[in-house]
């Protein structure tokens, strides 16, 4: 299962979004291998146009939801401090998504440079799509 970051959803729903990102998300959706979490849903739906929210929410309603408990915030704070100690300032929402992926032993698919930094510092697993966006089952640990 792969947590899909907001950056991917933005590309997917943009008319002129990056084709390779659109194909890769379609591959994850077709394989029933993508998941959404609260921070992504809040960030994406909060920034969506009012007339688009209902359609986007209908997508999120059928995708598995990654739940978290209160300890995730403490773990995210620790990861935030680790990143700052390594000289990186990363948005807290991205750190929360990365922390969820670590706690749930899941990969993240992101089109955002911050996740590469978190891979290097925190050890998160980043999903790499297969050829032509096809689902890549080899990404798992």
N, C-alpha and C positions, 0 to 999 in steps of 0.2 A: 504494500500500500504506500502511496506517495502523497504527501501533503502538497497541494498546488498553491503556490504563493500568488498574492494579488497581482504581481507584475506579469504573470502568465495569463491570468484571467483578463487583464486589461488588453493585452495583445490579442487574445482570442476573440474578444467582443468588438475590437476596433475594426472598422471596415478595411483600413489599410495596415492592419497589424502584421507583424513578421510571419511570413508563411511557415517557416520552420517551427516556430513556437505553436502556431495553430495546428499544424500536423501532429506535433508531439503530444499536445493535449488531447487531440482526437484519438490518438493511439492509446493514451491512458484511459480515456473514457470508454473506448471500445473494449478494453481489457478489464473494465471494472476495477481499475487499480488506483484511482485517484480519490483523495479525501479532502474535505474542507475543515477548517477549524475556526473558532470564534474570532480570533484576530483578523483573519483573512476576510471572513464574511462581513465583519464590522467595517473594515477599511474599504473593501470594494463596494459594498452596498451603500455605504455612507458617501462615497464619491460618485456614485452612479446618478445619471439623470433620472428625475422623478418618473418620466414615462418609460424608463427601462427597468426600474427596480423589480416590478412584478415578474417580468420575463426572466431576469437573472435569478431571482429568488426561486423560481420554479426549477431551475437547473440545480441550485444548491439543495433543494428539498429532496432530491433523489440520490445525492452523493453522500457516502458515509461521512459522518461527523466525528471528529476527534475531540473527545471530551477531556477536560483537565480538572484537577483539583487545586485547592488554594496553595499547595506547596510549589506549584509551578512558578508562581510569582517570585518566591525566594530563590529558586534555582535560576530564574531569568536574571535576577539582580546579581547573583554570583557571576553568571556569564557576562553580564554587562561590565562588571568590574574587571574580569579577565581580559575582555576586549580592550577596555580603556587602558589597562596596564600594559597591553601589547602595543598601544599607540593608535588604536582604531576607535572612531566614534561611529556607532551604528544605531539606526533608529530603534527605539525600544520595541516597537511592534515586530520588527524583523527578528530581534533577539528572542522575543516570546515565541514566535513561530519555530525558530531554530531549537529552542529549549524543548518545546513540545515534541519535535521530531526526535530529539535525543532520548527523551523520557519514554516515548512510545516505540522507539527503535524503528523509525520510519525514515524514508528519504524525503527530500524536498526538491520540487521542481520549481526553479526560479529563473527569471530573466532580469536579475538584479545583482550588481557587483558586490553588494554587501554579503551575499551568501557565500561567495568564494572566500572572502576574508574569514567568515565564520567556519567554513570547512577547514581552513588552515589553522585557526586558533582553537576552535572548540571541537573539531572532529566530526561535524555533521556530515551526513551522507547526502550528496547531491545526485539527483536523478539525471542520467544522460540518456536521451532517447536513442532508439535504434535507427537503422538505415531508413531514410525518408520519413522519419517521424514515427516509425512503427514502435510498438511497445517493446521495451528492452527488459526482459526478466533477469538479465545477468547483473543488474545493478545491485541486487540485494547482497547483504553481508554474508 
